[in-house]
Amino acid sequence: MDMMTGKAEQKLAKLSSDPGTRREYGLREKALLDENSRLKDAVDTESKVS
């Protein structure tokens, strides 16, 4: 299992140093946060209407 962990850490280090991958991660994270906010607002609006 240590070898698998080491390989995963190496791959993560390589990906995190790549500006394109970091940008994609940031965009994905923002999209997820925006979607969560949109859904929360929809639930809050629905509860006020009911």
PyMOL commands that set and color helices and strands:
alter all, ss='L'
color gray80, all
select helices_A, chain A and resi 2-16+19-49
alter helices_A, ss='H'
color red, helices_A
deselect
rebuild
show_as cartoon
